[in-house]
Amino acid sequence: MTAAMEMPRVQECVVSACAYNHTGDCNAFAITIGSMDHAHCHTFIEMPAVRAGIDGQVAQVGACQRADCRHNEQLECQAPSIRVGPDADMADCMTYSHR
């Protein structure tokens, strides 16, 4: 099991429509990545009138459901950090790399 201090950080999120995005930083405590067809950020929530998360908090990757990613080991992300941005959905892990 990965200790919380060893979890990869969300280095950057450019999905400004997400309530957890505060000027390019994700302020959720942890995010979940993965869907059957792409590396979607499941923590993405579009609520324009709401600012979510904690100011100064840097999100971590809590879980990754994309077992086919080269950074994934037992559904834990092993990348040093990730970037989130628009792709197949409103918010996807841009660090995802197929094995």
C-alpha positions as CSV (number, residue, x, y, z in Angstrom):
1,M,0.0,0.0,0.0
2,T,1.2,3.5,-0.8
3,A,1.5,5.9,2.2
4,A,-0.3,9.2,1.8
5,M,3.0,11.1,1.8
6,E,4.2,9.0,-1.2
7,M,1.1,9.6,-3.3
8,P,1.8,11.5,-6.6
9,R,0.8,15.1,-6.6
10,V,-1.4,16.8,-9.2
11,Q,1.3,19.1,-10.5
12,E,-1.1,21.1,-12.7
13,C,-4.8,21.2,-13.7
14,V,-5.8,23.4,-16.6
15,V,-9.5,22.5,-16.4
16,S,-10.7,25.9,-15.1
17,A,-14.4,24.8,-15.1
18,C,-13.7,22.4,-12.2
19,A,-14.8,23.6,-8.7
20,Y,-11.5,22.2,-7.2
21,N,-9.3,24.2,-9.6
22,H,-8.0,27.3,-7.9
23,T,-5.8,29.2,-10.5
24,G,-4.3,26.1,-12.1
25,D,-3.9,24.1,-8.9
26,C,-6.2,21.2,-7.8
27,N,-7.3,21.8,-4.2
28,A,-9.0,18.4,-3.6
29,F,-7.4,16.2,-1.0
30,A,-7.2,13.3,-3.5
31,I,-8.5,12.5,-6.9
32,T,-9.4,9.3,-8.7
33,I,-8.4,8.6,-12.3
34,G,-9.9,6.2,-14.8
35,S,-12.8,5.0,-16.8
36,M,-13.3,2.0,-19.1
37,D,-12.3,4.0,-22.1
38,H,-10.0,6.8,-21.0
39,A,-8.1,8.4,-18.1
40,H,-10.9,10.6,-16.8
41,C,-10.6,12.6,-13.6
42,H,-13.5,11.3,-11.6
43,T,-13.1,14.1,-9.0
44,F,-14.0,16.7,-11.7
45,I,-17.1,18.6,-10.8
46,E,-18.4,21.6,-12.7
47,M,-20.1,24.0,-10.3
48,P,-19.4,27.6,-11.3
49,A,-20.7,29.1,-8.1
50,V,-18.8,26.8,-5.8
51,R,-15.1,26.7,-4.8
52,A,-14.3,23.3,-3.5
53,G,-11.4,21.9,-1.6
54,I,-9.0,23.6,0.8
55,D,-6.9,26.6,-0.2
56,G,-3.2,25.7,-0.3
57,Q,-4.0,21.9,-0.5
58,V,-2.2,20.2,-3.4
59,A,-4.2,17.2,-4.6
60,Q,-2.8,13.7,-4.7
61,V,-3.7,10.8,-6.9
62,G,-5.7,8.6,-4.5
63,A,-6.5,5.8,-7.0
64,C,-6.1,5.0,-10.7
65,Q,-8.4,2.6,-12.4
66,R,-6.4,2.5,-15.6
67,A,-4.4,-0.7,-15.1
68,D,-3.2,-0.4,-18.7
69,C,-1.2,2.8,-17.8
70,R,2.6,2.3,-17.6
71,H,2.5,4.3,-14.3
72,N,-0.1,2.0,-12.7
73,E,0.9,-0.7,-10.2
74,Q,-1.9,-2.5,-8.4
75,L,-4.2,0.4,-9.2
76,E,-1.8,2.9,-7.6
77,C,-0.2,5.6,-9.6
78,Q,3.6,5.5,-9.5
79,A,4.3,8.6,-11.6
80,P,6.2,11.3,-9.7
81,S,3.3,13.7,-10.4
82,I,0.5,14.1,-12.9
83,R,-1.1,16.8,-15.0
84,V,-4.9,17.1,-15.6
85,G,-6.3,18.8,-18.7
86,P,-9.0,18.6,-21.3
87,D,-9.0,15.6,-23.7
88,A,-11.7,13.0,-24.3
89,D,-13.7,14.5,-21.5
90,M,-13.7,17.7,-19.5
91,A,-10.8,16.5,-17.3
92,D,-8.4,13.7,-18.1
93,C,-5.0,12.6,-16.7
94,M,-2.5,13.9,-19.3
95,T,0.2,11.8,-17.8
96,Y,-1.5,8.6,-18.8
97,S,0.6,6.5,-21.1
98,H,-0.5,3.1,-22.4
99,R,1.8,0.2,-21.6
